[in-house]
């Protein structure tokens, strides 16, 4: 079953690449069958796309993860995690640093308070958000992925919904803008 899920994951990556090619991105390098660096159109920000496996013996998934190819936020010691706020409709995102990470806590507070970032993320159908320790934001999307089960043996692909590639790119741009605000000589800014 894992072999079938790997083959499906490789095919889904190709399908995901096509979705971003419609936005003007082009494959720059492909380090594995499950990941690709996408060159941005017009000298924009390059992206890293990969299908990341999770799961054990009886089932799992290959989830689409999209990040900036280079760090756009300040580095932290252990990175950040995030969750959407709101039950029926998302009303922002709450970022959280690991215990004892002072810079991470300040960054988490600034990102949580950034209304423009929250609005951009509300349009994304994300499963999980994170910021890597080096400062790369990562969106794990619910679409563009493969889910597999051993019993009954099933490997099902979930396509990337229309409009989601654009929403993810806008969200990553909002992260980059927030990172620029943190690095500006005037210090962090608060957006209402």
C-alpha positions as CSV (number, residue, x, y, z in Angstrom):
1,X,0.0,0.0,0.0
2,X,2.8,2.4,0.8
3,X,4.2,1.9,-2.8
4,X,0.8,2.9,-4.2
5,X,0.6,5.9,-2.0
6,X,4.1,7.0,-3.0
7,X,3.3,6.7,-6.7
8,X,0.1,8.7,-6.1
9,X,2.0,11.3,-4.1
10,X,4.5,11.7,-7.0
11,X,1.6,12.2,-9.4
12,X,-0.1,14.7,-7.1
13,X,3.1,16.8,-6.9
14,X,3.0,17.1,-10.7
15,X,-0.6,18.2,-10.5
16,X,0.2,20.7,-7.8
17,X,3.1,22.1,-9.9
18,X,0.6,22.6,-12.8
19,X,-1.6,24.6,-10.5
20,X,1.2,27.0,-9.6
21,X,2.4,27.1,-13.2
22,X,-1.0,28.7,-14.0
23,X,0.1,31.6,-11.7
24,X,3.4,32.0,-13.6
25,X,5.7,29.9,-11.3
26,X,8.0,27.4,-12.9
27,X,9.9,24.4,-11.5
28,X,13.5,25.5,-10.7
29,X,14.8,22.3,-9.1
30,X,13.3,19.1,-8.0
31,X,15.3,17.5,-5.1
32,X,13.0,14.5,-4.9
33,X,9.8,13.1,-6.5
34,X,7.9,14.7,-3.6
35,X,9.3,18.2,-3.6
36,X,10.1,21.1,-5.9
37,X,11.4,24.7,-5.7
38,X,9.2,27.0,-7.7
39,X,10.7,30.1,-9.3
40,X,8.5,33.1,-9.0
41,X,7.3,35.1,-11.9
42,X,8.8,38.6,-12.4
43,X,11.6,38.3,-9.8
44,X,9.1,37.6,-7.0
45,X,9.7,35.3,-4.0
46,X,10.5,31.6,-4.8
47,X,8.5,28.9,-3.1
48,X,9.2,25.4,-1.9
49,X,6.4,22.8,-2.4
50,X,6.5,19.3,-1.0
51,X,4.3,16.4,-0.1
52,X,5.2,15.4,3.4
53,X,4.2,11.9,4.7
54,X,2.5,11.4,8.0
55,X,1.1,8.2,9.4
56,X,1.9,4.7,10.4
57,X,1.2,1.1,9.5
58,X,-2.6,1.2,8.9
59,X,-2.9,4.6,7.2
60,X,-1.7,8.1,6.7
61,X,-1.4,11.0,4.3
62,X,0.9,12.9,2.1
63,X,0.0,16.5,2.9
64,X,0.9,19.5,0.6
65,X,3.2,21.9,2.4
66,X,4.1,25.2,0.8
67,X,6.7,27.6,2.2
68,X,8.9,30.4,1.1
69,X,12.2,29.0,-0.3
70,X,14.1,31.5,1.9
71,X,13.4,32.7,5.4
72,X,11.2,35.8,5.5
73,X,10.8,36.1,9.3
74,X,13.3,36.5,12.1
75,X,14.9,33.2,13.3
76,X,13.8,31.7,16.6
77,X,15.3,28.9,18.6
78,X,12.5,26.3,18.0
79,X,10.1,27.8,15.6
80,X,6.4,28.6,16.0
81,X,3.1,26.7,15.7
82,X,-0.3,28.2,15.0
83,X,-4.0,27.5,15.1
84,X,-7.0,29.3,13.7
85,X,-9.3,31.2,16.1
86,X,-13.0,30.8,15.7
87,X,-15.4,27.9,15.5
88,X,-17.6,28.4,12.5
89,X,-15.6,31.1,10.8
90,X,-12.0,31.8,11.3
91,X,-11.4,35.0,13.1
92,X,-7.6,35.2,13.1
93,X,-4.7,33.0,13.9
94,X,-2.9,32.5,17.2
95,X,0.8,31.7,17.0
96,X,2.6,30.1,19.8
97,X,6.3,29.8,20.6
98,X,8.0,27.0,22.6
99,X,8.6,27.6,26.3
100,X,11.7,29.6,27.0
101,X,12.0,31.1,23.5
102,X,11.9,34.9,24.1
103,X,12.4,36.0,20.5
104,X,9.9,33.4,19.4
105,X,7.3,34.7,21.9
106,X,7.7,38.2,20.7
107,X,7.4,37.1,17.1
108,X,4.3,34.9,17.9
109,X,2.6,37.9,19.6
110,X,3.4,40.2,16.6
111,X,2.1,37.6,14.1
112,X,-1.0,36.9,16.2
113,X,-1.9,40.6,16.3
114,X,-1.3,41.2,12.6
115,X,-4.8,41.7,11.2
116,X,-3.6,41.7,7.6
117,X,-1.9,38.3,8.0
118,X,-4.9,36.9,9.8
119,X,-7.2,38.0,6.9
120,X,-4.8,36.5,4.3
121,X,-4.7,33.2,6.2
122,X,-8.5,33.1,6.6
123,X,-8.8,32.5,2.8
124,X,-6.5,29.4,3.0
125,X,-7.9,25.9,3.8
126,X,-4.9,25.0,5.9
127,X,-4.5,21.9,8.1
128,X,-1.6,23.3,10.0
129,X,0.6,26.4,10.1
130,X,4.2,26.7,11.4
131,X,7.2,28.9,11.2
132,X,10.5,27.0,11.0
133,X,13.3,28.0,13.3
134,X,15.1,29.6,10.4
135,X,12.1,31.9,9.7
136,X,10.3,30.1,6.8
137,X,6.5,30.0,7.2
138,X,5.0,26.7,6.2
139,X,1.4,26.1,5.2
140,X,0.2,22.5,5.3
141,X,-2.9,22.5,3.1
142,X,-5.9,20.1,3.2
143,X,-6.0,19.8,-0.6
144,X,-3.4,18.7,-3.1
145,X,-2.7,15.6,-1.1
146,X,-3.0,11.8,-0.8
147,X,-4.8,9.9,2.0
148,X,-4.2,6.1,2.3
149,X,-5.6,3.3,4.4
150,X,-4.3,-0.3,4.6
151,X,-7.8,-1.8,5.5
152,X,-9.6,-1.5,3.2
153,X,-6.7,-0.8,0.8
154,X,-7.4,2.7,-0.5
155,X,-5.2,5.6,-1.7
156,X,-7.3,8.6,-2.5
157,X,-6.1,11.9,-3.9
158,X,-7.6,15.2,-2.8
159,X,-7.3,17.9,-5.4
160,X,-6.2,21.4,-4.7
161,X,-9.4,23.6,-4.8
162,X,-9.6,26.5,-7.2
163,X,-8.3,29.7,-5.8
164,X,-6.2,28.1,-3.1
165,X,-2.8,28.4,-4.9
166,X,-3.5,32.2,-5.1
167,X,-4.6,32.3,-1.5
168,X,-1.5,30.5,-0.3
169,X,0.8,32.8,-2.2
170,X,-1.0,35.9,-0.8
171,X,-0.6,34.4,2.7
172,X,3.1,33.8,2.3
173,X,3.4,37.3,0.9
174,X,1.7,38.6,4.1
175,X,4.2,36.6,6.2
176,X,7.0,38.3,4.3
177,X,5.4,41.7,4.8
178,X,5.2,41.0,8.5
179,X,8.8,40.0,8.5
180,X,9.8,43.2,6.8
181,X,7.8,45.2,9.5
182,X,9.7,43.3,12.2
183,X,13.1,44.2,10.6
184,X,12.3,47.8,9.9
185,X,14.3,50.5,11.7
186,X,11.1,51.7,13.3
187,X,10.6,48.3,15.0
188,X,7.4,46.2,14.8
189,X,4.2,47.7,13.6
190,X,0.7,46.8,14.6
191,X,-2.0,46.6,11.8
192,X,-5.6,47.3,12.7
